[in-house]
Amino acid sequence: MPVNVISALLITVVVLVGIIVAGVTAMLSKISGAPVARAVRDGGVAFAGTVTLALLLMTSLHDL
């Protein structure tokens, strides 16, 4: 497979994992009694952190 296809698949997996992490984080935040807006914010922060970390790791491993 070409490198572009593999990169696209890895980015897709990273985004899907980020969505799962965001959903779990938002649910846990809501269960703990936070308002909906705070739960959504917590989920967004978790998504951004997960995707950013994973993409940075992919980039740094690609450069090796």
C-alpha positions as CSV (number, residue, x, y, z in Angstrom):
1,M,0.0,0.0,0.0
2,P,1.2,3.5,-0.7
3,V,2.3,5.6,2.3
4,N,-0.5,8.1,1.7
5,V,-3.2,5.4,2.1
6,I,-1.6,4.1,5.3
7,S,-1.4,7.6,6.7
8,A,-5.0,8.3,5.8
9,L,-6.1,5.1,7.5
10,L,-4.1,5.9,10.6
11,I,-5.5,9.4,10.8
12,T,-9.0,7.9,10.5
13,V,-8.3,5.5,13.4
14,V,-6.9,8.4,15.5
15,V,-10.0,10.5,14.9
16,L,-12.3,7.5,15.8
17,V,-10.4,6.8,19.0
18,G,-10.6,10.5,19.8
19,I,-14.4,10.4,19.4
20,I,-14.6,7.4,21.7
21,V,-12.5,9.1,24.3
22,A,-14.6,12.3,24.0
23,G,-17.8,10.3,24.4
24,V,-16.6,8.5,27.5
25,T,-15.2,11.6,29.0
26,A,-18.5,13.5,28.5
27,M,-20.5,10.6,29.9
28,L,-18.3,10.4,33.0
29,S,-18.5,14.2,33.5
30,K,-22.3,14.1,33.2
31,I,-22.6,11.2,35.6
32,S,-20.5,13.1,38.1
33,G,-23.2,15.8,38.1
34,A,-21.7,18.4,35.8
35,P,-24.0,20.6,33.6
36,V,-24.4,19.6,30.0
37,A,-22.2,22.5,28.7
38,R,-19.3,21.5,31.0
39,A,-19.6,17.8,29.9
40,V,-19.5,18.8,26.3
41,R,-16.5,21.0,27.0
42,D,-14.7,18.2,28.8
43,G,-15.4,15.9,25.9
44,G,-14.0,18.4,23.4
45,V,-10.9,18.9,25.4
46,A,-10.4,15.1,25.7
47,F,-10.9,14.8,21.9
48,A,-8.4,17.6,21.1
49,G,-5.8,16.2,23.5
50,T,-6.1,12.6,22.2
51,V,-6.0,13.6,18.5
52,T,-3.1,16.0,19.1
53,L,-1.0,13.6,21.0
54,A,-1.6,10.8,18.6
55,L,-0.8,12.9,15.5
56,L,2.3,14.3,17.2
57,L,3.5,10.7,17.9
58,M,2.7,9.6,14.3
59,T,4.8,12.6,13.0
60,S,7.7,12.0,15.3
61,L,7.8,8.2,14.5
62,H,7.6,9.0,10.8
63,D,10.6,11.2,11.0
64,L,12.7,8.5,12.5
